[in-house]
Amino acid sequence: MSSSPKLDTSLRDAIIAKPGAVLDDQDIMRALIAANEKSMGANIVDLRGIAMERLEARLDRLEDTHRSVIAAAYENLAGTNQVHRAILRMLDPLEFEAFLQDLSGEVAEILRVDVIVLVLESAATDEDPAIQRLGDVLRIAEPGFVDDYLTHGRGGQVRQVTLRQVQGADGAVYGDASDWIRSEACLKLDFGKGRLPGLLVMGCEDPHQFNPQQGTDLLSFFAGVFERSMRRWLG
């Protein structure tokens, strides 16, 4: 049985010439399947159509997963490059004062954080002229301050890297910036046997910059490099 074509001749010829283009277009295929189901009537169950719908839904989920994996891979690569650039810049200075000042300058800019502060446990005080020259990048604290700060005084196990959101940041660490810091990354530092620990704090105004669900591998690597650099200066 034959029937006269209802499509425009040029459109019909184009479909016949490239049928694969129709099959690859999801919107066209949905329209064709819907038209076929409508022509069969409401009393007929098209199992093939149901199977195709399920396969199509599964394909959509796979495509979403694929895009998410690709996006995560690019994000991880960008983060790795960012940390590597910051480390290279951190290793450039030949003097300790320049090394510390770069933390709150170019290193902070590369890492896209608003504030970087180094806290050292020591019996010295902030009144030392050498410490005052370093401005807001260096804080001197009493022994035991680092662990208390990381655990909020509750004790317990302390991780090398702690990511968290904050409300009412500690003025002893951030100074005037404590009014607007909303998230922070805290890197506990081990300077070697016989030396008190330190803490490198990265603070951000963005409350979503750091949170406990984020990975810490790159920051752990950064902390390891920073520890080794500090050991050289302290030695």
Protein Blocks (a to p, Z undefined) as FASTA:
>chain_A
ZZddfbdfklmmmmmmmmmlmmmmmklmmmmmmmmmmmnojkbccfklmmmmmmmmmmmm
mmmmmmmmmmmmmmmmmmmmmmmmmmmmmmmpmbfklmmmmmmmmmmmmnopabdcdddd
dfbdfklmklmmnommbccddehklmmmmnnongpjddfbdcdddehiafklnmmmlmmg
cbdcdddddebehiacdddddddfblklpcfkbcfklmmmmmmmmmmmmmmmmZZ
